[in-house]
Amino acid sequence: MDKLVGNLMRAALMECCSPQLVERIVAHSMFEEARRWCEEDLQAFASKDPAAQGRTSDIAFGYSSFKAVLHYRLSHMLCLRSTSEGDPERALEATALLVSSRGKLLSGAEIHPRCKIGSRFILDHGHGTVIGETAVIGDDCYILGGVVLGATGISANPAGKRHPTIGSRVQIGAFTRVLGDIAIGDDVFVGPHCVIKDDIPVGSVVTLRSELQVIRGPHIVQQLQPAATQTQIQPMEAS
């Protein structure tokens, strides 16, 4: 698997960099570290997504959401090199942004190269997902499509920490918005379409009560009682 992931990473760089720069990047020890992170991401995806049926090659070649994660690992590695080695012309950082943009083009997901994501990260059906610059994500997290880890403001946001910190083993459902410099604890489950602007305790379950749902058919017309739309937070039951 290490050869498979390494070749995919090299191919991703070849789409954005000159052959000479690709060889310089691949020869650096940070490339091998990024490859190991990507390999763990791929193995985790194969083990947790039933649709993949354990086939890592299907995910590696056919899942655009994995391409987003692979391009993030590469671009983040380039940002780290730019910081650690000094990059007066900002060439490495510019390359990181180019690689990141290529990942967005291929997947529809935007992961800022300077955000921090832990091991065994899974982005499933990731189109429309946005992860901001100062977001931090722990280990073994699983995020679906359309999720935004963003800031609370729009224009002229402060330059400091403005995106959420997500704990380890957190699952976030589709189209959820987690906004601002808040903390989501470990082992939290967040259902789809939630909007979160406050800290969430460890082990919580967050779900949304919909305002109105109507079921229509040839023999039934059922309208559920309207209720105020709200995010519900409750402790996770012990298994």
Backbone hydrogen bonds, N-H to C=O, Kabsch-Sander energy under -0.5 kcal/mol:
donor,donor_aa,acceptor,acceptor_aa,energy
5,V,1,M,-2.6
6,G,2,D,-2.3
7,N,3,K,-2.4
8,L,4,L,-2.0
9,M,5,V,-2.4
10,R,6,G,-2.4
11,A,7,N,-2.5
12,A,8,L,-2.1
13,L,9,M,-2.1
14,M,10,R,-2.3
15,E,11,A,-1.1
16,C,13,L,-1.8
17,C,13,L,-2.4
22,V,18,S,-2.5
23,E,19,P,-2.1
24,R,20,Q,-1.7
25,I,21,L,-2.5
26,V,22,V,-2.8
27,A,23,E,-1.8
28,H,24,R,-0.6
28,H,25,I,-1.0
31,F,28,H,-1.2
32,E,28,H,-0.9
33,E,29,S,-1.6
34,A,30,M,-2.5
35,R,31,F,-2.3
36,R,32,E,-2.0
37,W,33,E,-1.9
38,C,34,A,-2.4
39,E,35,R,-2.4
40,E,36,R,-2.2
41,D,37,W,-2.3
42,L,38,C,-2.5
43,Q,39,E,-2.5
44,A,40,E,-2.4
45,F,41,D,-2.3
46,A,42,L,-2.3
47,S,43,Q,-1.7
48,K,44,A,-1.6
49,D,45,F,-2.1
52,A,49,D,-1.2
53,Q,49,D,-0.6
53,Q,50,P,-0.8
54,G,46,A,-0.7
54,G,49,D,-0.5
55,R,52,A,-2.1
56,T,54,G,-1.1
59,I,55,R,-1.4
60,A,56,T,-2.8
61,F,57,S,-2.2
62,G,58,D,-2.4
63,Y,59,I,-1.8
64,S,62,G,-0.7
66,F,63,Y,-0.6
67,K,63,Y,-1.3
68,A,64,S,-1.6
69,V,65,S,-1.4
70,L,66,F,-2.7
71,H,67,K,-2.6
72,Y,68,A,-1.9
73,R,69,V,-2.6
74,L,70,L,-2.0
75,S,71,H,-2.7
76,H,72,Y,-3.1
77,M,73,R,-1.9
78,L,74,L,-1.9
79,C,75,S,-2.0
80,L,76,H,-2.3
81,R,77,M,-2.1
82,S,78,L,-2.4
83,T,79,C,-1.9
84,S,80,L,-2.7
85,E,81,R,-2.6
86,G,82,S,-0.8
90,R,87,D,-2.3
94,A,90,R,-2.2
95,T,91,A,-2.2
96,A,92,L,-2.4
97,L,93,E,-2.2
98,L,94,A,-1.9
99,V,95,T,-2.7
100,S,96,A,-2.6
101,S,97,L,-2.3
102,R,98,L,-2.0
103,G,99,V,-2.0
104,K,100,S,-2.0
105,L,101,S,-2.3
106,L,102,R,-2.1
107,S,103,G,-1.7
108,G,104,K,-2.9
110,E,129,T,-3.1
111,I,109,A,-0.6
112,H,110,E,-0.5
112,H,131,I,-2.3
115,C,112,H,-1.6
116,K,135,A,-2.3
117,I,115,C,-0.5
118,G,137,I,-1.7
118,G,138,G,-0.8
122,I,141,C,-2.2
124,D,122,I,-0.6
124,D,143,I,-2.6
128,G,108,G,-2.6
129,T,126,G,-2.3
130,V,147,V,-2.6
131,I,110,E,-2.7
132,G,130,V,-0.5
132,G,149,L,-2.3
135,A,132,G,-1.4
136,V,164,P,-1.9
137,I,116,K,-3.1
138,G,166,I,-1.3
138,G,167,G,-1.0
140,D,119,S,-2.8
142,Y,170,V,-2.3
143,I,122,I,-2.6
144,L,172,I,-2.0
146,G,127,H,-0.9
147,V,144,L,-0.8
148,V,176,T,-2.3
149,L,130,V,-3.0
150,G,148,V,-0.8
150,G,178,V,-1.5
165,T,182,I,-2.9
166,I,136,V,-3.9
166,I,164,P,-0.5
167,G,184,I,-2.1
169,R,139,D,-3.1
171,Q,188,V,-2.2
172,I,142,Y,-2.4
173,G,190,V,-2.4
175,F,145,G,-2.0
176,T,173,G,-1.2
177,R,194,C,-2.9
178,V,148,V,-3.0
179,L,177,R,-0.5
179,L,196,I,-2.8
180,G,150,G,-2.5
180,G,162,R,-0.5
182,I,180,G,-2.1
184,I,165,T,-2.9
185,G,183,A,-0.6
185,G,200,I,-2.3
187,D,168,S,-2.7
188,V,185,G,-0.8
189,F,204,S,-2.4
190,V,171,Q,-2.8
190,V,188,V,-0.5
191,G,189,F,-0.5
191,G,206,V,-3.5
193,H,174,A,-2.3
194,C,191,G,-0.8
196,I,177,R,-3.2
200,I,183,A,-2.4
203,G,186,D,-2.7
204,S,201,P,-1.3
205,V,234,Q,-3.4
206,V,189,F,-3.2
207,T,205,V,-0.5
207,T,232,Q,-2.3
209,R,230,Q,-2.4
210,S,208,L,-0.7
215,I,222,Q,-2.8
216,R,214,V,-0.5
217,G,220,I,-1.6
222,Q,215,I,-2.6
224,L,213,Q,-2.2
224,L,222,Q,-0.5
227,A,211,E,-1.4
230,Q,209,R,-0.9
232,Q,207,T,-3.5
232,Q,230,Q,-0.5
234,Q,205,V,-2.3
236,M,203,G,-2.3
